[in-house]
Amino acid sequence: MNTHEHFKFYNGVIIYPVFIVLVIWSVFSFEIHYNVNFSSYGIYPQTLKGLRGIVFSPFIHGSIQHIYQNTVPLFVLSMALFYFYKPIAWKVLVFGILLSGFFTWCIGRPSYHIGVSGLIYVLVSFIFFKGILTKYYRLVALSLLVIFLYGSMIWYTLPIDEGISWEGHLSGLVTGLLFALFFRKTIAKPKKYAWEQSDYNETNDPFLKQFDANGNFIEYVETDVEQEQPTINYTFKEKKE
């Protein structure tokens, strides 16, 4: 990877999560500054009008505490998403919002469901299950780190607090698992570990590069090729008396 590509890669990893967080905070600041309340644009389950909340609800928060609690995990998890799964990161984010929102609309209580926590649960679930399914040590380590940091969030997928949309959390958890299964063959393995090894043989690599028609790198795709195992041959000779 040359310096220009290296700069663009890390720019995306940082800038995109920052942009997402800024959009959310901008909406909240607008509400405070102009004394308006966008909660009615949240998801209101099983109503036609409530469908608009599938798109709008992640950008709406009820209080400074609500948005603050969501900001840090959203930023950290989206950075991990863009670093390790950049080719599919936007698909996970966009479709994660839509699908988890739709599930919330289907199963939620008759109330306005707002906040980006549903997407956070999508990311936690996707990163955890994706890492476990790939069985690649760096991604497994990332999965374990996510569980260490955010594993306690699992309790909020249960109806333990009336003021929390456990339906949105559960929807996000299920959506992340579905995405991990759907994108099972796609993995953004760091490039340097593929061809910088002196004994690297591309035909034996279980993660092969995929290119577009112009020869530009797209993503790594898991194959069914098994790594060649070294063999040892033994020769026995009888000892002469």
CYANA upper distance limits for C-alpha pairs under 8 A (distance plus 0.5 A):
  1 MET  CA      5 GLU  CA      6.55
  1 MET  CA      6 HIS  CA      6.60
  1 MET  CA    191 LYS  CA      8.30
  2 ASN  CA      6 HIS  CA      6.54
  3 THR  CA      7 PHE  CA      6.59
  4 HIS  CA      8 LYS  CA      6.77
  5 GLU  CA      9 PHE  CA      6.54
  6 HIS  CA     10 TYR  CA      6.86
  7 PHE  CA     11 ASN  CA      6.41
  8 LYS  CA     12 GLY  CA      6.78
  9 PHE  CA     13 VAL  CA      7.01
 10 TYR  CA     14 ILE  CA      6.87
 10 TYR  CA     83 TYR  CA      8.28
 11 ASN  CA     15 ILE  CA      6.11
 12 GLY  CA     16 TYR  CA      6.07
 12 GLY  CA     82 PHE  CA      7.67
 13 VAL  CA     17 PRO  CA      7.54
 13 VAL  CA     79 MET  CA      5.94
 13 VAL  CA     80 ALA  CA      8.32
 13 VAL  CA     82 PHE  CA      5.60
 13 VAL  CA     83 TYR  CA      6.08
 14 ILE  CA     18 VAL  CA      6.79
 14 ILE  CA     79 MET  CA      6.82
 15 ILE  CA     19 PHE  CA      6.50
 16 TYR  CA     20 ILE  CA      6.78
 17 PRO  CA     21 VAL  CA      6.75
 17 PRO  CA     74 LEU  CA      8.34
 17 PRO  CA     75 PHE  CA      6.03
 17 PRO  CA     78 SER  CA      6.22
 17 PRO  CA     79 MET  CA      6.53
 18 VAL  CA     22 LEU  CA      6.57
 18 VAL  CA     75 PHE  CA      7.50
 19 PHE  CA     23 VAL  CA      6.72
 20 ILE  CA     24 ILE  CA      7.01
 21 VAL  CA     25 TRP  CA      6.75
 21 VAL  CA     71 THR  CA      7.12
 21 VAL  CA     74 LEU  CA      8.16
 21 VAL  CA     75 PHE  CA      7.38
 22 LEU  CA     26 SER  CA      6.38
 23 VAL  CA     27 VAL  CA      6.87
 23 VAL  CA     59 PHE  CA      7.99
 24 ILE  CA     28 PHE  CA      6.97
 24 ILE  CA     58 PRO  CA      8.39
 24 ILE  CA     59 PHE  CA      5.47
 24 ILE  CA     60 ILE  CA      7.69
 25 TRP  CA     29 SER  CA      6.49
 25 TRP  CA     67 ILE  CA      8.22
 26 SER  CA     30 PHE  CA      6.59
 27 VAL  CA     31 GLU  CA      6.92
 27 VAL  CA     59 PHE  CA      7.18
 27 VAL  CA     60 ILE  CA      7.49
 28 PHE  CA     32 ILE  CA      6.92
 28 PHE  CA     59 PHE  CA      8.44
 28 PHE  CA     60 ILE  CA      7.27
 28 PHE  CA     61 HIS  CA      7.22
 29 SER  CA     33 HIS  CA      6.46
 30 PHE  CA     34 TYR  CA      6.48
 30 PHE  CA     35 ASN  CA      8.40
 30 PHE  CA     36 VAL  CA      8.32
 31 GLU  CA     35 ASN  CA      5.91
 31 GLU  CA     36 VAL  CA      5.27
 31 GLU  CA     37 ASN  CA      6.41
 31 GLU  CA     38 PHE  CA      7.81
 32 ILE  CA     36 VAL  CA      7.31
 38 PHE  CA     42 GLY  CA      8.00
 38 PHE  CA     60 ILE  CA      7.07
 39 SER  CA     57 SER  CA      8.44
 39 SER  CA     60 ILE  CA      7.13
 39 SER  CA     61 HIS  CA      8.04
 39 SER  CA     62 GLY  CA      7.72
 39 SER  CA    112 TYR  CA      7.25
 39 SER  CA    114 ILE  CA      7.27
 40 SER  CA    112 TYR  CA      7.12
 41 TYR  CA     50 GLY  CA      7.93
 41 TYR  CA     52 ARG  CA      7.25
 41 TYR  CA     53 GLY  CA      5.81
 41 TYR  CA     56 PHE  CA      6.81
 41 TYR  CA     57 SER  CA      7.06
 41 TYR  CA    112 TYR  CA      8.42
 42 GLY  CA     50 GLY  CA      7.37
 42 GLY  CA     52 ARG  CA      7.80
 42 GLY  CA     53 GLY  CA      4.60
 42 GLY  CA     54 ILE  CA      7.78
 42 GLY  CA     56 PHE  CA      6.78
 42 GLY  CA     57 SER  CA      4.94
 42 GLY  CA     60 ILE  CA      7.76
 42 GLY  CA    112 TYR  CA      5.80
 42 GLY  CA    113 HIS  CA      5.88
 42 GLY  CA    114 ILE  CA      5.55
 43 ILE  CA     50 GLY  CA      5.41
 43 ILE  CA     51 LEU  CA      6.72
 43 ILE  CA     52 ARG  CA      7.35
 43 ILE  CA     53 GLY  CA      4.43
 43 ILE  CA     54 ILE  CA      6.33
 43 ILE  CA     57 SER  CA      6.71
 43 ILE  CA    101 GLY  CA      7.88
 43 ILE  CA    104 THR  CA      8.07
 43 ILE  CA    105 TRP  CA      6.73
 43 ILE  CA    111 SER  CA      8.35
 43 ILE  CA    112 TYR  CA      5.88
 43 ILE  CA    113 HIS  CA      5.44
 43 ILE  CA    114 ILE  CA      7.14
 44 TYR  CA     49 LYS  CA      7.92
 44 TYR  CA     50 GLY  CA      4.61
 44 TYR  CA     51 LEU  CA      7.56
 44 TYR  CA     53 GLY  CA      7.51
 44 TYR  CA    105 TRP  CA      6.97
 44 TYR  CA    108 GLY  CA      8.30
 44 TYR  CA    110 PRO  CA      6.80
 44 TYR  CA    111 SER  CA      6.15
 44 TYR  CA    112 TYR  CA      5.38
 44 TYR  CA    113 HIS  CA      6.98
 45 PRO  CA     50 GLY  CA      6.52
 45 PRO  CA     51 LEU  CA      8.10
 45 PRO  CA    104 THR  CA      7.41
 45 PRO  CA    105 TRP  CA      4.53
 45 PRO  CA    106 CYS  CA      6.49
 45 PRO  CA    107 ILE  CA      7.52
 45 PRO  CA    108 GLY  CA      5.93
 45 PRO  CA    109 ARG  CA      7.05
 45 PRO  CA    110 PRO  CA      6.39
 45 PRO  CA    111 SER  CA      7.69
 45 PRO  CA    112 TYR  CA      8.30
 46 GLN  CA     50 GLY  CA      7.59
 46 GLN  CA    105 TRP  CA      6.39
 46 GLN  CA    106 CYS  CA      6.55
 46 GLN  CA    110 PRO  CA      8.46
 47 THR  CA     51 LEU  CA      7.32
 50 GLY  CA     54 ILE  CA      8.26
 50 GLY  CA    105 TRP  CA      7.97
 51 LEU  CA    102 PHE  CA      8.21
 51 LEU  CA    105 TRP  CA      7.55
 52 ARG  CA     56 PHE  CA      6.97
 53 GLY  CA     57 SER  CA      5.34
 53 GLY  CA    101 GLY  CA      8.12
 53 GLY  CA    113 HIS  CA      8.44
 53 GLY  CA    114 ILE  CA      8.34
 54 ILE  CA     58 PRO  CA      8.39
 54 ILE  CA     97 ILE  CA      7.57
 54 ILE  CA     98 LEU  CA      6.42
 54 ILE  CA    101 GLY  CA      5.11
 54 ILE  CA    102 PHE  CA      6.74
 54 ILE  CA    105 TRP  CA      8.15
 55 VAL  CA     97 ILE  CA      7.58
 55 VAL  CA     98 LEU  CA      7.13
 55 VAL  CA    101 GLY  CA      8.11
 56 PHE  CA     60 ILE  CA      7.44
 57 SER  CA    113 HIS  CA      7.45
 57 SER  CA    114 ILE  CA      5.13
 57 SER  CA    115 GLY  CA      6.18
 57 SER  CA    116 VAL  CA      7.63
 58 PRO  CA     97 ILE  CA      8.00
 58 PRO  CA    114 ILE  CA      6.75
 58 PRO  CA    115 GLY  CA      5.09
 58 PRO  CA    116 VAL  CA      4.47
 58 PRO  CA    117 SER  CA      7.95
 58 PRO  CA    118 GLY  CA      8.10
 58 PRO  CA    119 LEU  CA      7.93
 59 PHE  CA    114 ILE  CA      8.33
 59 PHE  CA    115 GLY  CA      6.78
 59 PHE  CA    116 VAL  CA      6.96
 60 ILE  CA    114 ILE  CA      6.22
 60 ILE  CA    115 GLY  CA      5.83
 60 ILE  CA    116 VAL  CA      8.11
 61 HIS  CA     66 HIS  CA      6.67
 61 HIS  CA     67 ILE  CA      6.25
 61 HIS  CA    114 ILE  CA      6.60
 61 HIS  CA    115 GLY  CA      5.55
 61 HIS  CA    116 VAL  CA      8.43
 62 GLY  CA     66 HIS  CA      6.77
 62 GLY  CA     67 ILE  CA      8.10
 62 GLY  CA    114 ILE  CA      8.08
 62 GLY  CA    115 GLY  CA      8.28
 63 SER  CA     67 ILE  CA      6.94
 64 ILE  CA     68 TYR  CA      6.45
 65 GLN  CA     69 GLN  CA      6.54
 66 HIS  CA     70 ASN  CA      7.03
 66 HIS  CA    115 GLY  CA      8.31
 67 ILE  CA     71 THR  CA      6.55
 67 ILE  CA    115 GLY  CA      8.07
 68 TYR  CA     72 VAL  CA      7.68
 69 GLN  CA     73 PRO  CA      8.17
 70 ASN  CA     74 LEU  CA      6.54
 70 ASN  CA    116 VAL  CA      7.27
 70 ASN  CA    117 SER  CA      6.77
 70 ASN  CA    120 ILE  CA      8.26
 71 THR  CA     75 PHE  CA      6.60
 72 VAL  CA     76 VAL  CA      6.67
 73 PRO  CA     77 LEU  CA      6.32
 73 PRO  CA    120 ILE  CA      7.47
 74 LEU  CA     78 SER  CA      6.38
 74 LEU  CA    120 ILE  CA      6.29
 75 PHE  CA     79 MET  CA      6.64
 76 VAL  CA     80 ALA  CA      6.89
 77 LEU  CA     81 LEU  CA      6.63
 77 LEU  CA    120 ILE  CA      8.01
 77 LEU  CA    123 LEU  CA      6.86
 77 LEU  CA    124 VAL  CA      7.66
 78 SER  CA     82 PHE  CA      6.68
 78 SER  CA    123 LEU  CA      7.85
 79 MET  CA     83 TYR  CA      6.56
 80 ALA  CA     84 PHE  CA      6.50
 80 ALA  CA     85 TYR  CA      8.30
 81 LEU  CA     85 TYR  CA      5.75
 81 LEU  CA     86 LYS  CA      7.05
 81 LEU  CA     89 ALA  CA      6.41
 81 LEU  CA    123 LEU  CA      8.11
 81 LEU  CA    127 ILE  CA      7.85
 82 PHE  CA     86 LYS  CA      4.81
 82 PHE  CA     89 ALA  CA      6.09
 84 PHE  CA    139 LEU  CA      8.48
 84 PHE  CA    187 ILE  CA      8.22
 84 PHE  CA    188 ALA  CA      5.98
 84 PHE  CA    189 LYS  CA      7.51
 84 PHE  CA    190 PRO  CA      8.22
 85 TYR  CA     89 ALA  CA      6.17
 85 TYR  CA    187 ILE  CA      6.94
 85 TYR  CA    188 ALA  CA      5.56
 86 LYS  CA     90 TRP  CA      8.31
 86 LYS  CA    188 ALA  CA      7.25
 87 PRO  CA    188 ALA  CA      7.62
 87 PRO  CA    218 ILE  CA      7.26
 87 PRO  CA    219 GLU  CA      6.54
 88 ILE  CA     92 VAL  CA      6.76
 89 ALA  CA     93 LEU  CA      6.79
 90 TRP  CA     94 VAL  CA      6.41
 91 LYS  CA     95 PHE  CA      6.18
 91 LYS  CA     96 GLY  CA      8.04
 92 VAL  CA     96 GLY  CA      5.75
 92 VAL  CA    123 LEU  CA      8.50
 92 VAL  CA    179 PHE  CA      7.77
 93 LEU  CA     97 ILE  CA      6.69
 93 LEU  CA    119 LEU  CA      7.84
 94 VAL  CA     98 LEU  CA      6.97
 95 PHE  CA     99 LEU  CA      6.31
 96 GLY  CA    100 SER  CA      6.29
 96 GLY  CA    101 GLY  CA      8.49
 96 GLY  CA    119 LEU  CA      6.83
 96 GLY  CA    122 VAL  CA      6.79
 96 GLY  CA    172 GLY  CA      7.90
 96 GLY  CA    175 THR  CA      7.09
 96 GLY  CA    176 GLY  CA      7.83
 97 ILE  CA    101 GLY  CA      6.29
 97 ILE  CA    118 GLY  CA      7.99
 97 ILE  CA    119 LEU  CA      6.32
 98 LEU  CA    102 PHE  CA      6.58
 99 LEU  CA    103 PHE  CA      6.74
 99 LEU  CA    175 THR  CA      7.19
100 SER  CA    104 THR  CA      6.67
100 SER  CA    118 GLY  CA      7.10
100 SER  CA    119 LEU  CA      7.84
100 SER  CA    122 VAL  CA      8.09
100 SER  CA    168 GLY  CA      7.40
100 SER  CA    171 SER  CA      5.42
100 SER  CA    172 GLY  CA      5.48
100 SER  CA    174 VAL  CA      8.40
100 SER  CA    175 THR  CA      6.35
101 GLY  CA    105 TRP  CA      6.67
101 GLY  CA    118 GLY  CA      8.03
101 GLY  CA    168 GLY  CA      7.58
101 GLY  CA    171 SER  CA      7.90
102 PHE  CA    106 CYS  CA      6.77
103 PHE  CA    107 ILE  CA      6.79
103 PHE  CA    168 GLY  CA      8.17
103 PHE  CA    171 SER  CA      6.05
104 THR  CA    108 GLY  CA      5.65
104 THR  CA    167 GLU  CA      6.19
104 THR  CA    168 GLY  CA      5.61
104 THR  CA    171 SER  CA      6.42
107 ILE  CA    167 GLU  CA      7.12
108 GLY  CA    165 SER  CA      8.40
108 GLY  CA    167 GLU  CA      5.99
108 GLY  CA    168 GLY  CA      7.96
109 ARG  CA    167 GLU  CA      8.42
113 HIS  CA    165 SER  CA      6.82
113 HIS  CA    168 GLY  CA      7.95
116 VAL  CA    120 ILE  CA      7.01
117 SER  CA    121 TYR  CA      6.78
117 SER  CA    168 GLY  CA      8.01
117 SER  CA    169 HIS  CA      7.17
118 GLY  CA    122 VAL  CA      6.92
118 GLY  CA    168 GLY  CA      5.58
118 GLY  CA    169 HIS  CA      5.45
118 GLY  CA    170 LEU  CA      8.36
118 GLY  CA    171 SER  CA      7.46
118 GLY  CA    172 GLY  CA      5.36
118 GLY  CA    173 LEU  CA      8.46
119 LEU  CA    123 LEU  CA      6.83
119 LEU  CA    172 GLY  CA      6.50
120 ILE  CA    124 VAL  CA      6.70
120 ILE  CA    172 GLY  CA      7.85
121 TYR  CA    125 SER  CA      6.43
121 TYR  CA    169 HIS  CA      6.37
121 TYR  CA    170 LEU  CA      8.23
121 TYR  CA    172 GLY  CA      5.25
121 TYR  CA    173 LEU  CA      5.68
121 TYR  CA    176 GLY  CA      7.75
122 VAL  CA    126 PHE  CA      6.39
122 VAL  CA    172 GLY  CA      4.81
122 VAL  CA    173 LEU  CA      5.83
122 VAL  CA    174 VAL  CA      8.02
122 VAL  CA    175 THR  CA      6.39
122 VAL  CA    176 GLY  CA      4.79
122 VAL  CA    177 LEU  CA      8.35
123 LEU  CA    127 ILE  CA      6.37
123 LEU  CA    176 GLY  CA      6.79
124 VAL  CA    128 PHE  CA      6.57
124 VAL  CA    146 VAL  CA      7.20
124 VAL  CA    147 ILE  CA      8.47
124 VAL  CA    150 TYR  CA      8.01
124 VAL  CA    173 LEU  CA      8.03
124 VAL  CA    176 GLY  CA      7.83
125 SER  CA    129 PHE  CA      6.54
125 SER  CA    172 GLY  CA      8.11
125 SER  CA    173 LEU  CA      5.78
125 SER  CA    174 VAL  CA      8.06
125 SER  CA    175 THR  CA      8.32
125 SER  CA    176 GLY  CA      5.13
125 SER  CA    177 LEU  CA      6.25
126 PHE  CA    130 LYS  CA      6.12
126 PHE  CA    173 LEU  CA      8.44
126 PHE  CA    175 THR  CA      8.37
126 PHE  CA    176 GLY  CA      4.58
126 PHE  CA    177 LEU  CA      6.06
126 PHE  CA    178 LEU  CA      8.45
126 PHE  CA    179 PHE  CA      6.85
126 PHE  CA    180 ALA  CA      5.78
127 ILE  CA    131 GLY  CA      6.52
127 ILE  CA    142 LEU  CA      8.10
127 ILE  CA    143 SER  CA      6.59
127 ILE  CA    146 VAL  CA      8.15
127 ILE  CA    176 GLY  CA      8.31
127 ILE  CA    180 ALA  CA      8.14
128 PHE  CA    132 ILE  CA      6.93
128 PHE  CA    140 VAL  CA      8.23
128 PHE  CA    142 LEU  CA      7.94
128 PHE  CA    143 SER  CA      4.72
128 PHE  CA    144 LEU  CA      7.74
128 PHE  CA    146 VAL  CA      7.19
128 PHE  CA    147 ILE  CA      7.74
129 PHE  CA    133 LEU  CA      6.54
129 PHE  CA    143 SER  CA      7.76
129 PHE  CA    176 GLY  CA      8.39
129 PHE  CA    177 LEU  CA      6.75
129 PHE  CA    180 ALA  CA      6.39
130 LYS  CA    134 THR  CA      6.67
130 LYS  CA    139 LEU  CA      8.31
130 LYS  CA    143 SER  CA      8.45
130 LYS  CA    177 LEU  CA      8.43
130 LYS  CA    180 ALA  CA      5.22
130 LYS  CA    181 LEU  CA      7.92
130 LYS  CA    184 ARG  CA      7.40
131 GLY  CA    135 LYS  CA      6.90
131 GLY  CA    136 TYR  CA      7.40
131 GLY  CA    139 LEU  CA      4.96
131 GLY  CA    140 VAL  CA      5.16
131 GLY  CA    141 ALA  CA      8.30
131 GLY  CA    142 LEU  CA      7.47
131 GLY  CA    143 SER  CA      6.04
132 ILE  CA    136 TYR  CA      8.30
132 ILE  CA    139 LEU  CA      7.82
132 ILE  CA    140 VAL  CA      5.89
132 ILE  CA    143 SER  CA      7.36
133 LEU  CA    180 ALA  CA      8.26
133 LEU  CA    184 ARG  CA      7.56
134 THR  CA    139 LEU  CA      8.00
134 THR  CA    140 VAL  CA      8.34
134 THR  CA    184 ARG  CA      7.61
134 THR  CA    187 ILE  CA      8.22
135 LYS  CA    139 LEU  CA      7.86
135 LYS  CA    140 VAL  CA      6.79
136 TYR  CA    140 VAL  CA      6.55
137 TYR  CA    141 ALA  CA      6.56
138 ARG  CA    142 LEU  CA      6.78
139 LEU  CA    143 SER  CA      6.64
140 VAL  CA    144 LEU  CA      6.81
141 ALA  CA    145 LEU  CA      6.70
142 LEU  CA    146 VAL  CA      6.67
143 SER  CA    147 ILE  CA      6.82
144 LEU  CA    148 PHE  CA      6.61
145 LEU  CA    149 LEU  CA      6.68
146 VAL  CA    150 TYR  CA      6.25
146 VAL  CA    151 GLY  CA      7.52
147 ILE  CA    151 GLY  CA      4.73
147 ILE  CA    152 SER  CA      8.43
153 MET  CA    157 THR  CA      7.97
154 ILE  CA    158 LEU  CA      8.34
155 TRP  CA    160 ILE  CA      8.28
156 TYR  CA    160 ILE  CA      7.40
156 TYR  CA    161 ASP  CA      8.41
156 TYR  CA    164 ILE  CA      8.18
156 TYR  CA    166 TRP  CA      6.17
156 TYR  CA    169 HIS  CA      7.31
157 THR  CA    166 TRP  CA      5.13
157 THR  CA    167 GLU  CA      7.22
157 THR  CA    168 GLY  CA      8.39
157 THR  CA    169 HIS  CA      5.67
157 THR  CA    170 LEU  CA      5.23
158 LEU  CA    166 TRP  CA      6.17
158 LEU  CA    167 GLU  CA      8.42
158 LEU  CA    170 LEU  CA      8.13
159 PRO  CA    166 TRP  CA      6.30
165 SER  CA    169 HIS  CA      7.09
166 TRP  CA    170 LEU  CA      6.49
167 GLU  CA    171 SER  CA      6.51
168 GLY  CA    172 GLY  CA      6.67
169 HIS  CA    173 LEU  CA      6.73
170 LEU  CA    174 VAL  CA      6.75
171 SER  CA    175 THR  CA      6.56
172 GLY  CA    176 GLY  CA      6.61
173 LEU  CA    177 LEU  CA      6.94
174 VAL  CA    178 LEU  CA      6.77
175 THR  CA    179 PHE  CA      6.72
176 GLY  CA    180 ALA  CA      6.69
177 LEU  CA    181 LEU  CA      6.90
178 LEU  CA    182 PHE  CA      6.54
179 PHE  CA    183 PHE  CA      6.33
179 PHE  CA    184 ARG  CA      8.48
180 ALA  CA    184 ARG  CA      6.20
185 LYS  CA    221 VAL  CA      6.29
185 LYS  CA    222 GLU  CA      5.59
185 LYS  CA    223 THR  CA      8.13
186 THR  CA    219 GLU  CA      7.82
186 THR  CA    220 TYR  CA      6.76
186 THR  CA    221 VAL  CA      5.48
186 THR  CA    222 GLU  CA      6.75
187 ILE  CA    207 PHE  CA      8.25
187 ILE  CA    219 GLU  CA      7.59
187 ILE  CA    220 TYR  CA      5.91
187 ILE  CA    221 VAL  CA      6.55
187 ILE  CA    222 GLU  CA      7.36
188 ALA  CA    219 GLU  CA      6.54
188 ALA  CA    220 TYR  CA      5.98
189 LYS  CA    193 TYR  CA      8.44
189 LYS  CA    207 PHE  CA      8.12
189 LYS  CA    220 TYR  CA      6.91
190 PRO  CA    194 ALA  CA      8.02
191 LYS  CA    195 TRP  CA      7.75
192 LYS  CA    196 GLU  CA      6.08
193 TYR  CA    197 GLN  CA      7.25
194 ALA  CA    200 TYR  CA      7.50
194 ALA  CA    205 ASP  CA      8.41
195 TRP  CA    200 TYR  CA      6.50
196 GLU  CA    200 TYR  CA      7.98
200 TYR  CA    205 ASP  CA      8.48
201 ASN  CA    205 ASP  CA      7.14
202 GLU  CA    208 LEU  CA      7.80
203 THR  CA    225 VAL  CA      8.40
204 ASN  CA    225 VAL  CA      6.73
204 ASN  CA    226 GLU  CA      7.00
204 ASN  CA    227 GLN  CA      5.74
204 ASN  CA    228 GLU  CA      6.93
205 ASP  CA    225 VAL  CA      7.46
205 ASP  CA    226 GLU  CA      8.13
205 ASP  CA    227 GLN  CA      7.07
206 PRO  CA    222 GLU  CA      6.09
206 PRO  CA    223 THR  CA      5.56
206 PRO  CA    224 ASP  CA      6.99
206 PRO  CA    225 VAL  CA      5.83
206 PRO  CA    226 GLU  CA      6.92
206 PRO  CA    227 GLN  CA      7.53
207 PHE  CA    220 TYR  CA      6.22
207 PHE  CA    221 VAL  CA      5.85
207 PHE  CA    222 GLU  CA      4.97
207 PHE  CA    223 THR  CA      6.52
208 LEU  CA    220 TYR  CA      5.97
208 LEU  CA    221 VAL  CA      5.93
208 LEU  CA    222 GLU  CA      6.97
208 LEU  CA    223 THR  CA      7.45
209 LYS  CA    217 PHE  CA      7.55
209 LYS  CA    218 ILE  CA      8.02
209 LYS  CA    219 GLU  CA      6.56
209 LYS  CA    220 TYR  CA      5.17
209 LYS  CA    221 VAL  CA      6.86
210 GLN  CA    217 PHE  CA      6.64
210 GLN  CA    218 ILE  CA      6.11
210 GLN  CA    219 GLU  CA      6.00
210 GLN  CA    220 TYR  CA      6.46
210 GLN  CA    221 VAL  CA      7.22
211 PHE  CA    215 GLY  CA      5.83
211 PHE  CA    216 ASN  CA      5.75
211 PHE  CA    217 PHE  CA      5.06
211 PHE  CA    218 ILE  CA      5.80
211 PHE  CA    219 GLU  CA      7.93
212 ASP  CA    216 ASN  CA      5.99
212 ASP  CA    217 PHE  CA      7.20
212 ASP  CA    218 ILE  CA      7.07
